[in-house]
Amino acid sequence: MSSLFKNGKLKKTRQQESKNNPINTGKYIQDSLSANLDKIHQKTGNSPDVVIRQIKMGSNSDIETAIIYIEGIVDNQSIQEFLLESMMKDDKKTKVNKQNALELISEDMMTIGNVSPIHNWDDLFSTLMAGDTLVLVDGINQVLSASTKGGETRTISESDTQMVVRGPKGAFTESIGTNTAMVRRIIKTPDLWTESFKIGRATNTDVTLMYIHGIANDQVIQEIRQRLNKIDIDSILESGYIEQLIEDQTATPFPTIYNTERPDVVAGNLLEGRIAIFVDGTPFVLVAPALFIQFFQSAEDYYARFDIATSIRLLRIAMFLISLIAPATYVAVTTFHQEMVPTTLIVAIAAQRESVPFPAFVEALLMEITFEILREAGIRLPKAIGSAVSIVGALVIGQAAVQASIVSPAMVIIVSITAIASFATPSFDMAISARLIRFLFMLGAASFGFYGIILCILMMVVHLCSLRSFGVPYMAPFAPFIPVNNGDTVVRLPWWTLRQRPRLISVNTIREGKNQRPHPPASRGMVNRALEEGDNNEA
């Protein structure tokens, strides 16, 4: 009986020691190399791209070592030159014994940077799938991880979505390391801080938060950090996943987070106090907080003279309004307010619509839906024929519809002008919002005429004023009105007048020193006299 109680007590003691010592649990790496390799084979399903290279080390070749990596996502040259060659040299192999194996491999043989030890299986598989190379030694319950990320990546090319005439041409790629490095090449300050996250239970996608310490608002940084930490999803395949999971308002057609694939745009927003969110696998970087007027600004506005930039911005805003209300205005005029149009013009429009069997609203609805179908088809088709099909399709269908008396020629002109105006918006997300809201304006015009259009505009303005982007009012600096920050909104004043950053975004609002206005040291007349005196002396 005493031995039975003793055995039971001993079993309970071992169980308690196992709980207190987590190394003995299944979450941690074992001492046996063969058991560890079997675990890796089982977890990866014997995938052929998981390469396992076994090496025998020690003076008697009695220490078994394994190097494991995944083909295609590692830099093979680094593994060959800085790992395998140094470990397989005879003078290095004989120095190794079981007591100093990992330490000697880490300090003397692995001539590659960023070597870290790993103790549990979760970290082992996450680093292996991220492109690191693992070194396992028989008899040691620890693994060395060497950073060897590589593989084929897309080279830096010109942006396809945000074209500029003047300015840098390089755009982000799908590699998060390349993208953050491109921003660091522009902003060369140690205050440019980054924070890394792993989001996605299956994808373990790398997400990097970037901001300038001392300029960005700490409350906004903390809010973005909390929202990123709350994300619990199996996959993050593009930055659009992050955008939809952290935005303030979901029931709105307007984008509340800005996205771009241009490094100079990200750098400019960081210098204003905003925060950038990089997602591995996509060239589009998120920028927050975002303001409504920001979606009508282009990078080229800051490289051109202020008068040119201001005129182009006014043109963009006018085109946005045209893309919103042009079809609705036509419907309201032809249905309710014929007296507001010159007589000759309204007579010409009435003569065109005489054979059209549909009311103006149905006519506009048919043409808008047809054009949206053609635009979507042109995007999905191959580039070689996509543009040709969309343009030819619009011309052919428009001409055929006019000849068949389904729509009037004036309606074709209105829809064409609306489509061209929608392309003038720099932000694709804001242009899509206008395409959706346009139908609501058409419905309001068909119901109440100009009163319906004004009602829709008031509702849209109230909705815009109610939006927030990480606590910052979406319509700032118009609502609330901040006079000092209105120099870079609808108009763009000269650089020497833009002394302050946006107050609601940054904590350090001083951007530049005083008296930055150019003051030439000599007038043009003095220069001309000096040149004339020089010519006379030479004569």
C-alpha positions as CSV (number, residue, x, y, z in Angstrom):
1,M,0.0,0.0,0.0
2,S,2.8,2.4,0.8
3,S,4.5,1.8,-2.6
4,L,1.2,2.4,-4.3
5,F,0.7,5.7,-2.6
6,K,4.4,6.5,-3.2
7,N,4.0,5.8,-7.0
8,G,0.8,7.9,-7.1
9,K,2.5,10.7,-5.3
10,L,5.5,10.5,-7.6
11,K,3.3,10.6,-10.7
12,K,1.5,13.7,-9.3
13,T,4.8,15.3,-8.6
14,R,6.0,14.7,-12.2
15,Q,2.8,16.1,-13.6
16,Q,3.3,19.2,-11.4
17,E,6.9,19.6,-12.6
18,S,5.8,19.2,-16.2
19,K,3.3,22.1,-15.7
20,N,5.9,24.2,-14.0
21,N,8.5,23.5,-16.7
22,P,7.1,24.4,-20.1
23,I,10.0,23.0,-21.9
24,N,8.6,19.5,-21.4
25,T,5.3,20.4,-23.1
26,G,4.5,19.9,-26.8
27,K,4.7,23.6,-27.5
28,Y,8.5,23.6,-27.2
29,I,11.3,22.2,-29.3
30,Q,12.7,18.8,-28.3
31,D,16.3,17.6,-27.9
32,S,16.1,14.9,-30.6
33,L,16.8,16.1,-34.1
34,S,15.0,13.2,-35.7
35,A,11.9,14.0,-33.6
36,N,12.0,17.6,-34.6
37,L,12.4,16.8,-38.3
38,D,9.5,14.4,-38.1
39,K,7.4,17.2,-36.5
40,I,8.3,19.6,-39.3
41,H,7.6,17.0,-42.0
42,Q,4.2,16.3,-40.4
43,K,3.3,20.0,-40.0
44,T,4.2,20.9,-43.5
45,G,2.7,17.8,-45.1
46,N,6.1,16.7,-46.6
47,S,5.9,19.6,-49.0
48,P,8.7,19.4,-51.6
49,D,9.6,23.1,-51.3
50,V,10.6,22.6,-47.7
51,V,14.3,21.9,-48.1
52,I,16.1,20.1,-45.3
53,R,19.9,19.8,-45.6
54,Q,21.6,17.6,-43.0
55,I,25.3,18.1,-42.1
56,K,27.5,16.1,-39.7
57,M,29.9,18.2,-37.6
58,G,32.5,17.6,-34.9
59,S,35.9,16.0,-34.9
60,N,34.3,12.5,-35.3
61,S,31.4,13.7,-37.4
62,D,29.1,12.7,-34.5
63,I,27.0,15.9,-34.2
64,E,24.1,15.9,-36.6
65,T,22.9,19.3,-37.8
66,A,20.1,20.2,-40.1
67,I,19.5,23.4,-42.2
68,I,15.8,24.0,-43.1
69,Y,14.4,26.7,-45.5
70,I,11.6,27.1,-48.0
71,E,12.6,27.3,-51.6
72,G,11.4,30.3,-53.5
73,I,11.1,32.8,-50.6
74,V,14.7,32.8,-49.5
75,D,17.9,34.3,-50.9
76,N,19.7,31.1,-52.1
77,Q,23.0,33.0,-52.6
78,S,23.0,34.1,-48.9
79,I,22.4,30.6,-47.7
80,Q,25.1,29.2,-49.9
81,E,27.8,31.7,-49.2
82,F,27.2,32.8,-45.6
83,L,25.7,29.6,-44.2
84,L,26.6,26.3,-46.0
85,E,30.1,27.1,-47.1
86,S,31.3,28.3,-43.6
87,M,29.6,25.4,-41.8
88,M,31.0,22.7,-44.1
89,K,34.7,23.8,-43.9
90,D,36.8,21.1,-42.2
91,D,38.5,23.5,-39.8
92,K,35.1,24.8,-38.6
93,K,33.5,21.4,-38.3
94,T,36.2,20.0,-36.0
95,K,35.8,22.8,-33.5
96,V,32.2,22.0,-32.8
97,N,31.1,19.9,-29.8
98,K,27.7,19.4,-28.2
99,Q,28.4,21.9,-25.4
100,N,29.2,24.8,-27.7
101,A,27.5,23.8,-30.9
102,L,24.9,26.5,-31.2
103,E,27.1,29.2,-29.7
104,L,30.0,28.5,-32.1
105,I,27.7,28.2,-35.1
106,S,26.0,31.5,-34.2
107,E,29.2,33.5,-33.5
108,D,31.8,31.9,-35.7
109,M,30.1,30.2,-38.7
110,M,27.0,32.1,-39.5
111,T,28.3,35.3,-41.2
112,I,24.8,36.5,-41.9
113,G,23.0,39.3,-40.0
114,N,20.0,39.1,-37.6
115,V,20.5,35.6,-36.0
116,S,18.1,34.8,-33.2
117,P,17.3,31.8,-31.0
118,I,13.9,30.0,-31.0
119,H,12.5,27.8,-28.3
120,N,8.9,27.0,-29.3
121,W,7.2,25.6,-32.4
122,D,5.0,28.6,-33.1
123,D,7.9,30.9,-33.5
124,L,9.8,28.2,-35.5
125,F,7.0,27.8,-38.1
126,S,6.3,31.6,-38.3
127,T,9.9,32.4,-39.1
128,L,10.3,29.5,-41.5
129,M,7.2,30.5,-43.4
130,A,8.4,34.1,-43.5
131,G,11.6,33.2,-45.4
132,D,14.2,32.6,-42.6
133,T,16.6,29.7,-42.5
134,L,16.6,27.4,-39.4
135,V,19.6,25.6,-38.0
136,L,18.9,22.6,-35.7
137,V,21.5,20.6,-33.7
138,D,20.9,17.1,-32.3
139,G,20.7,17.1,-28.5
140,I,19.9,20.8,-28.2
141,N,16.3,22.0,-27.6
142,Q,16.9,25.3,-29.3
143,V,16.9,26.5,-32.9
144,L,18.8,29.3,-34.6
145,S,17.0,31.5,-37.1
146,A,18.9,33.4,-39.7
147,S,17.3,36.2,-41.7
148,T,17.5,35.1,-45.4
149,K,14.3,36.6,-46.8
150,G,14.5,36.9,-50.6
151,G,13.1,35.3,-53.7
152,E,11.7,37.0,-56.8
153,T,10.1,40.4,-56.3
154,R,8.8,43.1,-58.7
155,T,11.3,45.9,-59.5
156,I,10.4,49.5,-58.7
157,S,8.4,51.0,-61.6
158,E,6.3,54.0,-62.4
159,S,2.9,54.4,-60.8
160,D,-0.1,53.3,-62.9
161,T,-2.8,55.0,-60.8
162,Q,-1.3,58.3,-59.8
163,M,0.5,59.7,-62.9
164,V,2.4,63.0,-62.7
165,V,4.2,65.2,-65.2
166,R,6.7,66.5,-62.7
167,G,8.0,64.6,-59.7
168,P,9.5,61.3,-58.7
169,K,8.5,58.4,-60.9
170,G,9.1,55.4,-58.6
171,A,6.2,53.7,-57.0
172,F,5.8,51.1,-54.2
173,T,6.1,47.4,-54.8
174,E,4.6,44.3,-53.1
175,S,7.6,44.0,-50.7
176,I,7.1,45.8,-47.4
177,G,10.8,46.1,-46.8
178,T,11.3,47.8,-50.1
179,N,8.4,50.2,-49.4
180,T,9.6,51.3,-46.0
181,A,13.1,51.7,-47.3
182,M,11.8,54.0,-50.1
183,V,10.3,56.3,-47.5
184,R,13.4,56.3,-45.4
185,R,15.4,57.4,-48.4
186,I,13.2,60.5,-48.5
187,I,12.9,61.3,-44.8
188,K,16.4,60.9,-43.3
189,T,15.7,61.4,-39.7
190,P,15.9,59.1,-36.7
191,D,12.5,60.3,-35.5
192,L,10.9,58.3,-38.3
193,W,9.6,55.4,-36.1
194,T,8.1,52.1,-37.2
195,E,6.1,49.4,-35.4
196,S,5.5,45.9,-36.7
197,F,2.4,43.7,-36.4
198,K,1.5,40.2,-37.5
199,I,-2.1,40.1,-38.5
200,G,-4.0,37.1,-39.9
201,R,-4.2,33.7,-38.3
202,A,-3.4,31.9,-41.6
203,T,-1.4,34.5,-43.5
204,N,0.6,36.1,-40.7
205,T,0.8,39.2,-42.8
206,D,3.4,41.8,-41.9
207,V,1.9,45.2,-41.2
208,T,4.1,48.2,-40.3
209,L,3.0,51.4,-38.7
210,M,5.2,54.4,-39.6
211,Y,5.1,57.9,-38.2
212,I,7.4,60.8,-37.3
213,H,7.9,61.1,-33.5
214,G,7.3,64.6,-32.3
215,I,5.1,65.5,-35.2
216,A,2.4,62.9,-35.2
217,N,-0.4,63.0,-32.6
218,D,0.2,60.3,-29.9
219,Q,-3.5,59.9,-29.4
220,V,-4.1,59.1,-33.0
221,I,-1.1,56.7,-33.0
222,Q,-2.5,54.9,-29.9
223,E,-6.0,54.7,-31.5
224,I,-4.6,53.1,-34.7
225,R,-2.4,50.7,-32.7
226,Q,-5.5,49.6,-30.7
227,R,-7.6,49.0,-33.8
228,L,-4.8,47.0,-35.4
229,N,-4.4,44.8,-32.3
230,K,-8.2,44.1,-32.2
231,I,-8.2,42.6,-35.7
232,D,-8.9,38.9,-35.5
233,I,-9.2,37.4,-39.0
234,D,-7.7,34.4,-40.8
235,S,-6.2,36.4,-43.7
236,I,-5.0,39.8,-44.8
237,L,-4.4,39.8,-48.5
238,E,-4.4,43.5,-49.3
239,S,-4.4,46.9,-47.5
240,G,-8.2,47.1,-48.3
241,Y,-8.8,44.4,-45.6
242,I,-7.1,46.7,-43.0
243,E,-8.9,49.8,-44.2
244,Q,-12.3,48.2,-43.8
245,L,-11.5,46.8,-40.4
246,I,-10.2,50.0,-38.8
247,E,-12.2,52.8,-40.4
248,D,-14.5,55.0,-38.2
249,Q,-17.7,54.9,-40.3
250,T,-18.7,51.9,-42.4
251,A,-22.1,53.3,-43.6
252,T,-20.8,55.9,-45.9
253,P,-19.7,55.9,-49.6
254,F,-16.9,58.3,-48.9
255,P,-13.4,57.0,-48.1
256,T,-12.2,57.9,-44.6
257,I,-8.7,56.5,-45.1
258,Y,-6.4,57.7,-47.9
259,N,-4.4,55.2,-50.0
260,T,-1.5,55.8,-52.4
261,E,1.3,53.9,-54.1
262,R,3.7,56.9,-54.3
263,P,6.5,57.3,-51.7
264,D,6.6,61.1,-52.1
265,V,2.9,61.3,-51.2
266,V,3.5,59.1,-48.1
267,A,6.5,61.2,-47.1
268,G,4.5,64.5,-47.5
269,N,1.7,63.2,-45.3
270,L,4.1,61.9,-42.7
271,L,5.7,65.3,-42.5
272,E,2.2,66.8,-41.9
273,G,1.7,64.5,-38.9
274,R,-0.2,61.6,-40.4
275,I,0.4,57.9,-39.9
276,A,1.2,55.4,-42.7
277,I,0.2,51.8,-42.6
278,F,2.2,49.4,-44.8
279,V,0.9,45.9,-45.6
280,D,3.1,43.2,-47.1
281,G,2.0,42.0,-50.5
282,T,0.4,45.2,-51.8
283,P,1.9,48.5,-53.2
284,F,-1.0,50.6,-51.8
285,V,-0.1,52.2,-48.4
286,L,-2.8,53.5,-46.1
287,V,-2.6,57.1,-44.7
288,A,-4.6,58.3,-41.8
289,P,-6.3,60.5,-40.7
290,A,-7.7,61.5,-44.0
291,L,-9.6,64.7,-44.9
292,F,-12.2,65.3,-47.6
293,I,-10.2,67.9,-49.4
294,Q,-7.1,65.6,-49.4
295,F,-8.7,63.4,-52.1
296,F,-8.6,66.3,-54.6
297,Q,-5.0,67.0,-54.1
298,S,-2.2,65.6,-56.2
299,A,1.5,65.3,-55.6
300,E,2.2,67.5,-58.5
301,D,0.4,70.4,-56.9
302,Y,3.4,70.9,-54.5
303,Y,6.0,70.8,-57.3
304,A,4.3,73.4,-59.5
305,R,3.9,77.1,-58.8
306,F,1.1,78.0,-56.5
307,D,-1.0,79.8,-59.1
308,I,-0.9,76.8,-61.5
309,A,-1.7,74.4,-58.6
310,T,-4.6,76.5,-57.4
311,S,-6.2,76.7,-60.9
312,I,-5.9,72.9,-61.4
313,R,-7.4,72.2,-57.9
314,L,-10.4,74.5,-58.7
315,L,-10.8,72.6,-62.0
316,R,-10.8,69.3,-60.2
317,I,-13.4,70.4,-57.7
318,A,-15.6,71.8,-60.6
319,M,-15.2,68.5,-62.4
320,F,-16.3,66.6,-59.3
321,L,-19.4,68.7,-59.0
322,I,-20.2,68.2,-62.7
323,S,-19.8,64.4,-62.3
324,L,-22.3,64.6,-59.4
325,I,-25.1,66.7,-60.7
326,A,-24.8,67.0,-64.5
327,P,-27.3,64.2,-65.3
328,A,-29.6,65.3,-62.4
329,T,-29.5,68.9,-63.7
330,Y,-30.6,67.7,-67.2
331,V,-33.4,65.6,-65.7
332,A,-34.6,68.6,-63.6
333,V,-34.5,71.1,-66.5
334,T,-36.3,68.9,-69.0
335,T,-38.9,67.7,-66.5
336,F,-39.7,70.6,-64.2
337,H,-37.8,73.8,-65.0
338,Q,-38.0,74.4,-68.7
339,E,-38.3,78.2,-68.1
340,M,-34.7,78.4,-66.8
341,V,-33.2,77.4,-70.2
342,P,-33.0,79.8,-73.2
343,T,-35.9,79.3,-75.5
344,T,-33.9,78.2,-78.5
345,L,-32.0,75.6,-76.5
346,I,-35.1,74.2,-74.9
347,V,-36.9,74.0,-78.3
348,A,-33.9,72.1,-79.7
349,I,-33.9,69.7,-76.7
350,A,-37.7,69.2,-77.0
351,A,-37.3,68.5,-80.8
352,Q,-34.7,65.8,-80.0
353,R,-36.8,64.2,-77.3
354,E,-40.0,64.2,-79.3
355,S,-39.4,60.7,-80.6
356,V,-37.9,59.3,-77.4
357,P,-40.6,57.1,-75.6
358,F,-39.0,57.3,-72.1
359,P,-39.0,60.1,-69.6
360,A,-35.8,62.0,-69.0
361,F,-35.0,60.1,-65.7
362,V,-35.3,56.6,-67.4
363,E,-33.3,57.9,-70.3
364,A,-30.5,59.1,-68.1
365,L,-30.6,55.9,-66.0
366,L,-30.3,53.7,-69.0
367,M,-27.3,55.7,-70.4
368,E,-25.5,55.8,-67.0
369,I,-25.9,52.1,-66.4
370,T,-24.8,51.3,-69.9
371,F,-21.7,53.5,-69.5
372,E,-20.8,51.9,-66.2
373,I,-21.0,48.4,-67.8
374,L,-18.7,49.6,-70.6
375,R,-16.2,51.1,-68.1
376,E,-16.2,47.9,-66.0
377,A,-15.8,45.7,-69.1
378,G,-12.9,47.9,-70.3
379,I,-11.1,47.5,-66.9
380,R,-11.5,43.7,-66.8
381,L,-10.4,43.0,-70.4
382,P,-6.7,42.8,-71.4
383,K,-5.0,46.1,-71.8
384,A,-4.5,45.7,-75.5
385,I,-8.2,45.6,-76.2
386,G,-9.8,47.0,-73.1
387,S,-9.5,50.7,-74.0
388,A,-10.5,50.0,-77.6
389,V,-13.6,48.1,-76.6
390,S,-14.7,50.7,-74.1
391,I,-14.3,53.6,-76.5
392,V,-15.7,51.9,-79.6
393,G,-18.5,50.4,-77.6
394,A,-19.5,53.8,-76.2
395,L,-19.5,55.3,-79.7
396,V,-21.3,52.5,-81.4
397,I,-23.9,52.0,-78.7
398,G,-24.5,55.8,-78.3
399,Q,-24.9,56.3,-82.1
400,A,-27.2,53.3,-82.4
401,A,-29.3,54.3,-79.4
402,V,-29.8,57.8,-80.9
403,Q,-30.8,56.4,-84.3
404,A,-33.2,53.9,-82.6
405,S,-34.8,56.9,-80.7
406,I,-34.1,55.3,-77.4
407,V,-32.1,58.3,-76.1
408,S,-31.7,61.9,-77.3
409,P,-28.3,63.3,-78.6
410,A,-28.3,65.8,-75.7
411,M,-28.4,62.9,-73.2
412,V,-25.4,61.3,-74.9
413,I,-23.5,64.5,-74.6
414,I,-24.4,64.9,-70.9
415,V,-23.4,61.4,-70.0
416,S,-20.1,61.7,-71.9
417,I,-19.2,65.0,-70.1
418,T,-20.1,63.4,-66.8
419,A,-17.8,60.4,-67.5
420,I,-14.9,62.6,-68.5
421,A,-15.4,64.8,-65.5
422,S,-15.3,61.7,-63.2
423,F,-11.8,60.8,-64.6
424,A,-10.5,64.2,-63.4
425,T,-10.7,63.2,-59.7
426,P,-7.2,62.2,-58.6
427,S,-8.4,59.7,-56.0
428,F,-10.1,56.6,-57.5
429,D,-12.0,55.9,-54.2
430,M,-13.6,59.4,-54.3
431,A,-14.4,59.0,-58.0
432,I,-16.3,55.8,-57.3
433,S,-18.2,57.6,-54.5
434,A,-19.3,60.2,-57.0
435,R,-20.5,57.5,-59.4
436,L,-22.7,56.0,-56.7
437,I,-24.1,59.2,-55.4
438,R,-24.9,60.4,-58.9
439,F,-27.9,58.1,-59.0
440,L,-29.3,59.5,-55.8
441,F,-29.1,63.0,-57.3
442,M,-30.9,61.8,-60.4
443,L,-33.7,60.3,-58.3
444,G,-34.0,63.6,-56.3
445,A,-34.1,65.6,-59.5
446,A,-36.8,63.3,-61.0
447,S,-38.9,63.7,-57.9
448,F,-38.6,67.4,-57.0
449,G,-36.5,69.0,-59.7
450,F,-33.9,71.5,-58.5
451,Y,-35.4,71.3,-55.0
452,G,-34.5,67.6,-54.9
453,I,-30.9,68.4,-56.0
454,I,-30.5,71.1,-53.3
455,L,-32.0,68.7,-50.7
456,C,-29.5,66.0,-51.8
457,I,-26.6,68.4,-51.6
458,L,-27.6,69.5,-48.0
459,M,-27.9,65.9,-46.9
460,M,-24.5,65.1,-48.4
461,V,-22.9,68.1,-46.7
462,V,-24.5,67.2,-43.3
463,H,-23.3,63.6,-43.8
464,L,-19.7,64.8,-44.6
465,C,-19.6,67.0,-41.5
466,S,-20.7,64.1,-39.3
467,L,-17.8,61.9,-40.5
468,R,-14.6,61.4,-38.5
469,S,-11.2,59.9,-39.5
470,F,-9.6,58.6,-36.3
471,G,-11.3,61.4,-34.3
472,V,-10.4,64.2,-36.8
473,P,-13.4,65.9,-38.4
474,Y,-13.6,64.8,-42.1
475,M,-14.4,68.3,-43.4
476,A,-11.6,70.1,-41.5
477,P,-10.4,72.8,-41.9
478,F,-13.8,74.0,-43.2
479,A,-15.8,72.5,-40.4
480,P,-14.5,73.4,-37.9
481,F,-13.2,76.4,-39.7
482,I,-9.5,76.9,-39.1
483,P,-8.3,80.0,-41.1
484,V,-4.6,79.3,-40.7
485,N,-4.9,75.9,-42.3
486,N,-7.0,77.0,-45.3
487,G,-3.9,77.9,-47.3
488,D,-3.6,74.3,-48.6
489,T,-7.2,73.3,-49.4
490,V,-9.1,74.5,-52.4
491,V,-6.3,76.9,-53.1
492,R,-2.6,76.3,-52.6
493,L,-0.7,79.3,-51.3
494,P,3.0,79.8,-51.9
495,W,5.3,77.6,-49.8
496,W,6.7,80.6,-47.9
497,T,3.2,81.3,-46.5
498,L,2.5,77.7,-45.3
499,R,4.3,78.0,-41.9
500,Q,2.0,75.7,-40.0
501,R,1.0,72.1,-40.3
502,P,-2.7,71.0,-39.9
503,R,-3.6,71.7,-36.3
504,L,-6.0,68.8,-35.7
505,I,-3.5,66.3,-37.1
506,S,0.0,67.2,-35.8
507,V,1.3,68.2,-32.4
508,N,4.2,70.2,-33.7
509,T,2.5,72.7,-36.0
510,I,5.6,74.8,-37.0
511,R,6.7,73.6,-40.4
512,E,9.2,76.3,-41.5
513,G,10.9,79.4,-40.2
514,K,9.9,83.1,-40.5
515,N,10.7,85.3,-43.5
516,Q,11.0,82.6,-46.1
517,R,9.7,84.7,-48.9
518,P,12.3,85.1,-51.6
519,H,14.1,88.5,-51.5
520,P,16.7,88.8,-54.3
521,P,19.8,90.7,-53.2
522,A,19.9,92.8,-56.4
523,S,17.4,94.2,-58.8
524,R,17.3,93.3,-62.4
525,G,18.5,96.8,-63.4
526,M,21.6,96.5,-61.2
527,V,22.5,93.2,-62.9
528,N,22.0,94.7,-66.3
529,R,24.3,97.6,-65.5
530,A,26.9,95.3,-64.2
531,L,26.9,93.4,-67.4
532,E,27.1,96.6,-69.4
533,E,30.0,97.8,-67.4
534,G,31.8,94.5,-67.9
535,D,31.3,94.7,-71.7
536,N,32.6,98.2,-71.7
537,N,35.7,97.2,-69.8
538,E,36.4,94.4,-72.2
539,A,36.0,96.7,-75.1
